[in-house]
Amino acid sequence: MTKKLTLKNKIFVGTMLFGMFFGAGNLIFPVYMGQQAGRNIWPAVIGFLITGIGLPLLGVAAIGISRSDGVFDLAKKVGRPYAYFFTILLYLIIGPFFALPRLATTSFQIGIEPFVPKGQQTLVLAIFSVVFYLLAWWFCRKPSKIMMYIGKFLTPLFLIFLTIFVLVALFKPMGGLDHSVQTGYQAAPLLSGFTEGYNTMDALAALAFGITVVNVIRQLGVTDPAQIAKGTLSSGILSVILMGIIYTLMTVVGTMSLAKFPVAANGGIVLAETANYYFHNLGSLFLAAIVILACLKTAIGLITSFGEAFSDLFPSWSYQVIVVVASILPMIFANVGLTKIISYATPVLFFIYPLAMTLIISGLLASALHITNTWFYRLPVIFTIIPAILDGLKNAPKVLTDHNFVQQLLHLRGLLPLATYGLSWILPAVIAFVLGFIFCRRTNSKNEIKS
């Protein structure tokens, strides 16, 4: 008899996946967007939810429905060299180079810095980074225990603290939602919210966490590929429902905060101001518990997924050695500072997100349309990669974009629809999918005639 996941295990796997998803960006970006969007909050929320929960769900679904063991297995359908390039880049971005350092920096800035005397922040951040990643590494040593650590303990504890915070803010609102709109959210708030969702990195995380979810389901005794696919999809649905509710509520809290506070430089400041307003002297301690729990459980998930993926890609590398390296690198990079990490990450995210989204859509459409031809996966990459590079350049530091050659490239990019909103890749991707479908159908028809 084929073993299936029980309802209890589905809930545990779902909360584990939610716990891995919901980290630094998931806290700071919705409240910041709420301040930016003002009275245009609802179209902004819809756009944010498309990238913040819709794409992660599609990513988990693509892994499950295509019955892939992880992102490398899915990207391999484009070609093996591309699979190595995309998988390594993906894990470096959501691992030691960007997402992981951001977790400790956010935890420190929001949870610890209020208690640190001025002039000592640099030293304390360095010490905190060492403690944070040592603790994360300790939990990652045994990947078979990750569901227990994250799904059964850390996530429920985090949800208790966050629920108290949100309920207090909603039942004692600072004000209404009718506030002025910042420049980025005046013309097209839905599209601005859509690209703001890039910063959560959740669509990338969905692909990266696929291997961990599949391994956990197998450890629960489920070996049939169809049941693994169903278990992966059901856990993804539960996790994104939770995320969608919290994203919406946190955005509302951010907008209401404008009644008492001016627009902040980042979401961390908004959270700190809100916590102090409601909980006074205990606000910083309460917020510290929320943020550190959120970031720690996500760090555990990211380091574990990084270790499992790279030990599969490079079998001669030990999982234990990889997770040590994946803990030391962000320990160093975390000391750059939150604002700088976000600024460095933004152009890279604008480059890789189109590639991730086209891979996810390819996996889903190919499974639904029963297409096995590799060109259905390759054409979207070929059509999308140039606009993705240009979108990345558009968001790069001025020292790079001020060059005449780059300016000429960006002028050409501006001719594409939706380029203003960082979505110049969409039309080329749609054309690629249509051409890929026609090509594959004609190829199949010719093969049938020959046979």
C-alpha positions as CSV (number, residue, x, y, z in Angstrom):
1,M,0.0,0.0,0.0
2,T,1.3,3.4,-1.0
3,K,2.0,5.6,2.1
4,K,0.6,9.1,2.2
5,L,1.2,12.1,4.4
6,T,-1.2,12.2,7.3
7,L,-3.1,15.5,8.0
8,K,-0.9,16.0,11.1
9,N,2.3,15.6,9.0
10,K,1.0,17.9,6.3
11,I,0.5,20.6,8.9
12,F,4.0,20.1,10.3
13,V,5.6,20.2,6.9
14,G,3.5,23.2,5.9
15,T,4.5,25.1,9.1
16,M,8.1,24.1,8.5
17,L,8.0,25.5,5.0
18,F,6.3,28.7,6.2
19,G,9.0,29.0,8.9
20,M,11.8,28.7,6.3
21,F,10.1,31.3,4.1
22,F,9.1,33.9,6.6
23,G,12.3,35.8,7.6
24,A,13.8,39.2,7.5
25,G,12.3,40.6,4.2
26,N,8.9,39.2,5.0
27,L,8.7,41.4,8.1
28,I,10.4,44.6,6.9
29,F,9.1,45.0,3.3
30,P,5.3,44.8,3.8
31,V,5.2,47.5,6.5
32,Y,7.6,49.7,4.5
33,M,5.3,49.2,1.4
34,G,2.3,50.2,3.5
35,Q,3.9,53.5,4.3
36,Q,4.9,54.1,0.7
37,A,1.5,53.1,-0.8
38,G,-0.6,55.2,1.6
39,R,-4.2,55.2,0.3
40,N,-3.2,53.0,-2.6
41,I,-2.6,50.2,-0.2
42,W,-5.0,47.6,-1.7
43,P,-3.7,47.5,-5.3
44,A,-0.1,47.5,-3.9
45,V,-1.0,44.6,-1.6
46,I,-2.4,42.6,-4.6
47,G,0.8,43.2,-6.6
48,F,2.9,42.2,-3.6
49,L,0.9,39.0,-3.0
50,I,1.4,37.9,-6.6
51,T,5.2,37.8,-6.1
52,G,5.1,37.3,-2.3
53,I,2.8,34.3,-2.2
54,G,1.6,33.5,-5.8
55,L,5.1,32.9,-7.2
56,P,6.4,30.9,-4.2
57,L,3.3,28.6,-4.5
58,L,4.0,28.2,-8.2
59,G,7.6,27.4,-7.4
60,V,6.7,24.7,-4.9
61,A,4.1,23.4,-7.3
62,A,6.6,23.3,-10.2
63,I,9.0,21.2,-8.1
64,G,6.1,18.9,-7.0
65,I,4.1,18.6,-10.2
66,S,7.2,18.1,-12.4
67,R,8.3,15.5,-9.8
68,S,11.8,17.1,-9.6
69,D,14.1,16.5,-6.7
70,G,15.0,20.1,-6.6
71,V,15.8,23.2,-8.6
72,F,18.8,21.6,-10.3
73,D,16.6,18.7,-11.5
74,L,14.1,21.2,-12.9
75,A,16.7,23.6,-14.5
76,K,18.4,20.5,-16.1
77,K,15.5,20.5,-18.6
78,V,17.0,23.7,-20.1
79,G,20.5,22.1,-20.2
80,R,23.0,20.8,-17.8
81,P,25.4,23.7,-18.0
82,Y,22.5,26.2,-17.4
83,A,21.3,24.1,-14.5
84,Y,24.7,24.4,-12.8
85,F,24.8,28.2,-13.5
86,F,21.3,28.9,-12.3
87,T,21.3,26.6,-9.3
88,I,24.7,27.9,-8.0
89,L,23.7,31.5,-8.5
90,L,20.3,31.0,-6.9
91,Y,21.7,29.4,-3.8
92,L,24.5,32.0,-3.4
93,I,21.9,34.8,-3.6
94,I,19.5,33.3,-1.0
95,G,22.4,31.9,0.9
96,P,25.7,33.4,2.1
97,F,25.8,36.4,-0.2
98,F,22.5,38.2,0.3
99,A,19.6,36.6,2.1
100,L,21.5,35.0,4.9
101,P,23.6,38.1,5.9
102,R,20.4,40.1,5.8
103,L,18.9,37.9,8.5
104,A,21.5,38.7,11.1
105,T,21.7,42.4,10.2
106,T,17.9,42.8,10.4
107,S,17.8,40.9,13.7
108,F,20.5,43.2,15.1
109,Q,19.1,46.5,13.8
110,I,15.6,45.9,15.0
111,G,16.1,43.7,18.0
112,I,19.5,44.5,19.5
113,E,20.6,47.9,18.4
114,P,18.1,49.8,20.6
115,F,19.9,48.4,23.7
116,V,23.5,49.2,22.4
117,P,25.2,52.5,23.3
118,K,26.2,54.7,20.4
119,G,29.7,54.0,19.2
120,Q,29.6,50.3,20.1
121,Q,27.2,49.1,17.4
122,T,29.9,47.9,15.1
123,L,31.6,45.7,17.7
124,V,28.3,44.4,19.1
125,L,27.0,43.5,15.5
126,A,30.2,41.5,14.9
127,I,29.7,39.6,18.2
128,F,26.0,39.1,17.5
129,S,26.7,37.8,14.0
130,V,29.1,35.1,15.4
131,V,26.5,34.0,18.0
132,F,23.6,34.1,15.5
133,Y,25.3,31.9,12.8
134,L,26.9,29.6,15.4
135,L,23.4,28.9,16.7
136,A,22.0,28.4,13.1
137,W,24.8,26.1,12.3
138,W,24.2,24.0,15.4
139,F,20.6,23.4,14.3
140,C,21.7,22.6,10.7
141,R,24.1,19.8,11.7
142,K,21.2,17.2,11.5
143,P,19.0,18.0,8.5
144,S,16.6,15.1,9.5
145,K,15.6,17.2,12.5
146,I,14.7,20.4,10.6
147,M,10.9,19.7,10.7
148,M,11.0,19.3,14.4
149,Y,13.2,22.4,15.0
150,I,11.3,24.7,12.7
151,G,7.9,23.2,12.2
152,K,7.1,22.1,15.7
153,F,9.0,24.7,17.9
154,L,10.4,27.9,16.4
155,T,7.5,28.7,14.0
156,P,4.6,28.2,16.5
157,L,6.6,30.4,19.0
158,F,7.2,33.1,16.4
159,L,3.5,33.0,15.4
160,I,2.4,33.6,19.0
161,F,4.5,36.7,19.4
162,L,3.6,38.1,15.9
163,T,-0.1,37.5,16.4
164,I,0.0,39.5,19.7
165,F,1.8,42.3,17.9
166,V,-0.6,42.5,14.9
167,L,-3.8,42.1,17.0
168,V,-2.8,45.0,19.3
169,A,-2.0,47.2,16.3
170,L,-5.4,46.4,14.6
171,F,-7.6,46.7,17.7
172,K,-5.9,50.0,18.7
173,P,-5.1,51.6,15.3
174,M,-2.9,54.6,15.1
175,G,-5.1,56.0,12.4
176,G,-6.9,55.1,9.1
177,L,-5.6,54.2,5.7
178,D,-6.2,57.5,3.9
179,H,-2.6,58.8,3.7
180,S,-0.5,60.5,1.0
181,V,1.1,58.2,-1.6
182,Q,4.8,58.3,-2.2
183,T,6.2,58.7,-5.7
184,G,6.7,55.0,-6.6
185,Y,3.1,54.1,-5.8
186,Q,1.2,56.9,-7.5
187,A,1.0,55.9,-11.1
188,A,0.8,52.0,-10.9
189,P,0.7,50.8,-7.3
190,L,-0.1,47.2,-8.3
191,L,3.0,46.9,-10.4
192,S,5.1,48.7,-7.8
193,G,3.9,46.2,-5.2
194,F,4.7,43.4,-7.7
195,T,8.3,44.4,-7.9
196,E,8.5,45.2,-4.2
197,G,7.8,41.5,-3.7
198,Y,11.1,40.7,-5.4
199,N,12.8,41.8,-2.2
200,T,11.3,38.9,-0.1
201,M,13.2,36.5,-2.4
202,D,10.4,34.0,-1.8
203,A,10.0,32.8,-5.4
204,L,13.7,32.0,-5.3
205,A,13.4,30.4,-1.9
206,A,10.5,28.2,-3.1
207,L,12.9,26.7,-5.7
208,A,15.7,26.4,-3.2
209,F,13.6,24.9,-0.4
210,G,12.1,22.2,-2.8
211,I,14.9,19.8,-2.1
212,T,14.5,20.1,1.7
213,V,10.7,19.6,1.6
214,V,11.1,16.6,-0.7
215,N,13.7,15.1,1.6
216,V,11.6,15.7,4.7
217,I,8.6,14.0,3.1
218,R,10.7,11.0,2.2
219,Q,12.0,10.8,5.8
220,L,8.3,10.5,6.9
221,G,8.2,7.3,4.8
222,V,6.5,8.6,1.7
223,T,8.4,7.2,-1.4
224,D,5.9,7.3,-4.2
225,P,6.7,10.2,-6.6
226,A,3.0,11.1,-6.9
227,Q,2.4,11.3,-3.2
228,I,5.6,13.3,-2.7
229,A,4.3,15.7,-5.3
230,K,0.9,16.0,-3.5
231,G,2.6,16.4,-0.2
232,T,4.9,19.1,-1.5
233,L,2.0,21.0,-3.1
234,S,-0.3,20.8,0.0
235,S,2.5,22.0,2.3
236,G,3.1,24.9,-0.1
237,I,-0.6,25.9,-0.1
238,L,-0.7,26.0,3.7
239,S,2.5,28.0,4.0
240,V,1.5,30.7,1.5
241,I,-2.0,31.1,3.0
242,L,-0.3,32.0,6.3
243,M,2.1,34.3,4.5
244,G,-0.6,36.0,2.6
245,I,-2.6,36.8,5.7
246,I,0.4,38.2,7.6
247,Y,1.7,40.2,4.6
248,T,-1.7,41.9,4.3
249,L,-2.0,42.7,8.0
250,M,1.6,44.0,8.2
251,T,1.0,46.3,5.2
252,V,-2.1,47.7,6.9
253,V,-0.1,48.3,10.1
254,G,2.5,50.1,8.0
255,T,-0.1,52.4,6.4
256,M,-1.8,53.2,9.7
257,S,1.6,54.1,11.3
258,L,1.6,57.2,9.1
259,A,-0.9,58.8,11.5
260,K,1.8,59.0,14.1
261,F,5.2,58.7,12.3
262,P,6.7,60.1,9.1
263,V,7.8,57.8,6.2
264,A,10.8,55.9,7.4
265,A,14.0,54.9,5.6
266,N,13.2,51.2,5.8
267,G,10.8,48.7,7.3
268,G,13.0,48.0,10.3
269,I,12.5,51.5,11.5
270,V,8.7,51.3,11.0
271,L,8.5,48.1,13.1
272,A,10.6,49.6,15.9
273,E,8.5,52.7,16.1
274,T,5.3,50.7,16.1
275,A,6.5,48.3,18.8
276,N,7.6,51.2,21.0
277,Y,4.3,53.0,20.5
278,Y,2.2,50.1,21.6
279,F,4.5,48.3,24.2
280,H,6.5,51.3,25.4
281,N,9.6,50.2,27.3
282,L,8.9,46.5,26.6
283,G,8.4,47.2,22.8
284,S,12.0,46.7,21.9
285,L,12.2,43.4,23.8
286,F,9.0,42.2,22.3
287,L,10.0,43.1,18.8
288,A,13.5,41.6,19.4
289,A,11.8,38.2,20.2
290,I,9.7,38.4,17.0
291,V,12.5,39.4,14.7
292,I,15.2,37.1,16.0
293,L,12.8,34.1,16.0
294,A,11.8,34.9,12.4
295,C,15.3,35.3,11.1
296,L,16.8,32.4,13.0
297,K,14.4,29.8,11.7
298,T,14.8,31.1,8.1
299,A,18.6,31.0,8.5
300,I,18.4,27.3,9.6
301,G,16.2,26.5,6.5
302,L,18.5,28.4,4.1
303,I,21.8,26.9,5.4
304,T,20.2,23.4,5.4
305,S,18.9,23.7,1.8
306,F,22.3,25.2,0.7
307,G,24.1,22.3,2.3
308,E,21.8,19.6,0.8
309,A,21.9,21.2,-2.7
310,F,25.6,21.7,-2.9
311,S,26.4,18.2,-1.5
312,D,24.2,16.8,-4.3
313,L,25.8,19.0,-7.0
314,F,29.3,18.2,-5.8
315,P,29.2,14.7,-4.2
316,S,32.9,15.0,-3.1
317,W,32.0,17.9,-0.8
318,S,30.7,16.9,2.7
319,Y,27.4,18.3,3.8
320,Q,28.9,19.2,7.2
321,V,31.8,21.1,5.6
322,I,29.4,23.0,3.3
323,V,27.1,24.2,6.2
324,V,30.2,25.4,8.1
325,V,31.2,27.5,5.1
326,A,27.6,28.7,4.6
327,S,27.6,29.9,8.2
328,I,30.9,31.6,8.2
329,L,30.4,33.7,5.0
330,P,27.2,35.4,6.1
331,M,28.8,35.9,9.5
332,I,31.3,38.2,7.6
333,F,28.9,39.8,5.1
334,A,26.3,40.7,7.8
335,N,28.6,43.4,9.1
336,V,28.2,45.4,5.8
337,G,24.8,46.8,7.1
338,L,21.2,46.3,6.1
339,T,20.8,49.2,3.7
340,K,23.9,48.3,1.8
341,I,22.9,44.6,1.6
342,I,19.6,45.6,0.1
343,S,21.2,48.0,-2.4
344,Y,23.7,45.3,-3.5
345,A,21.0,42.6,-3.7
346,T,18.5,44.6,-5.8
347,P,20.2,44.5,-9.2
348,V,21.0,40.8,-8.8
349,L,17.4,40.1,-7.9
350,F,16.0,42.0,-10.9
351,F,18.3,39.8,-13.0
352,I,17.5,36.3,-11.6
353,Y,13.8,36.8,-10.8
354,P,12.7,36.7,-14.5
355,L,14.9,33.5,-15.0
356,A,13.3,31.9,-12.0
357,M,9.8,32.8,-13.0
358,T,10.2,31.5,-16.5
359,L,11.6,28.2,-15.2
360,I,8.7,27.9,-12.8
361,I,6.1,28.6,-15.5
362,S,7.9,26.2,-17.9
363,G,7.7,23.4,-15.4
364,L,4.0,23.9,-14.7
365,L,3.0,24.4,-18.4
366,A,5.1,21.5,-19.6
367,S,3.5,19.2,-17.0
368,A,0.0,20.4,-17.8
369,L,0.4,20.2,-21.6
370,H,2.5,17.0,-21.5
371,I,5.4,18.6,-23.3
372,T,8.8,16.9,-22.9
373,N,10.7,18.8,-25.6
374,T,13.6,20.7,-24.0
375,W,13.1,23.7,-26.3
376,F,10.0,24.6,-24.4
377,Y,12.3,25.3,-21.5
378,R,15.1,26.8,-23.5
379,L,13.3,29.4,-25.5
380,P,12.0,31.4,-22.5
381,V,15.5,31.5,-21.1
382,I,17.0,32.7,-24.5
383,F,14.3,35.4,-24.9
384,T,14.4,36.5,-21.2
385,I,18.0,36.6,-20.3
386,I,18.9,39.9,-22.1
387,P,15.9,41.9,-20.7
388,A,16.8,40.4,-17.3
389,I,20.4,41.6,-17.6
390,L,19.1,45.1,-18.6
391,D,16.6,45.2,-15.6
392,G,19.6,44.3,-13.4
393,L,21.7,47.1,-14.9
394,K,18.8,49.6,-14.4
395,N,18.9,49.0,-10.7
396,A,22.7,48.8,-10.4
397,P,24.8,51.5,-8.6
398,K,25.2,54.8,-10.5
399,V,29.0,54.2,-10.9
400,L,28.0,51.5,-13.4
401,T,24.9,53.0,-15.0
402,D,26.5,56.4,-15.7
403,H,28.7,54.9,-18.5
404,N,27.5,55.9,-22.0
405,F,27.4,52.3,-23.3
406,V,25.2,51.3,-20.4
407,Q,23.0,54.3,-21.0
408,Q,22.5,53.3,-24.6
409,L,21.5,49.8,-23.5
410,L,19.1,51.1,-21.0
411,H,17.6,53.3,-23.7
412,L,16.9,50.2,-25.8
413,R,15.4,48.5,-22.7
414,G,13.0,51.5,-22.3
415,L,11.4,50.6,-25.7
416,L,10.0,47.4,-24.2
417,P,6.5,47.4,-22.6
418,L,6.5,47.6,-18.8
419,A,10.2,48.5,-18.7
420,T,9.3,51.5,-16.4
421,Y,8.2,49.0,-13.7
422,G,11.2,46.7,-14.0
423,L,9.2,44.1,-16.0
424,S,10.7,44.4,-19.5
425,W,11.1,40.6,-19.6
426,I,7.4,39.8,-19.6
427,L,6.6,40.4,-23.4
428,P,9.7,38.5,-24.6
429,A,8.8,35.6,-22.2
430,V,5.2,35.4,-23.5
431,I,6.4,35.4,-27.1
432,A,8.9,32.6,-26.2
433,F,6.2,30.4,-24.5
434,V,3.9,30.8,-27.6
435,L,6.7,30.0,-30.0
436,G,7.8,27.1,-27.8
437,F,4.3,25.6,-27.7
438,I,3.9,25.9,-31.5
439,F,7.4,24.4,-32.2
440,C,6.8,21.5,-29.8
441,R,3.4,20.7,-31.2
442,R,4.7,20.8,-34.8
443,T,7.6,18.6,-33.9
444,N,5.3,16.1,-32.2
445,S,3.0,16.1,-35.3
446,K,5.9,15.4,-37.6
447,N,7.1,12.6,-35.4
448,E,3.6,11.0,-35.4
449,I,3.4,11.2,-39.2
450,K,6.9,9.5,-39.5
451,S,5.9,6.7,-37.2
